[in-house]
Amino acid sequence: MDVSETRDKRRRNDLDLFVLALIASGVSTPYELKMAAGLSPGATIPALRRLLDEELVIQGEPGSRGRTEYKIAPLGRKHLRSGWRELIVQGPSGDLDADLRVALLALWVGGDRRLASDFLHQSAAQRLESIGRFEEPDEPASVPPIAAWYRKLRSASSVALLKGESAAALAMAKAMLRNTSGKRKPGRATPKP
């Protein structure tokens, strides 16, 4: 398995677990997944299919508007309680959305603010370390100036994005250590039967 396959599988795993957590918290249709969490149907429909195939969710009958509700299955509750830990152990993925989902799973399902915060700190550090790969290479004489300028602008843009994402991840890590003002306490995403 090559690196891109590993990254794709990992991304599916964190997305599947995040969708499972959303379903456990009452978000039950693809439309609600889009509206509540901003997840695209192009990502959630395949995730829901995988969750169905693994018998982690139960699909209801389509309603009057064709909307299908999903409920978490007992096997899904068990998977949700432990599945996120493997992603923490693997460390940040390099994808900020995926890293945010993993940190939120550690916070919401695991109830561990410190672990979630530490994970986002690692994610921020990983982004800062990757800035070195955007150093300006020596341009061959045959490269037209417009191409060289474009490469420099893209490189500067990539560096700025990485710095911004790193700063945002650090701010979120710091905020996770503070008590949230939500009504529910983390760790209660999977109510006990």
Order of alpha helices (4+ residues) and beta strands (2+ residues): alpha-alpha-alpha-beta-beta-alpha-alpha-alpha-alpha
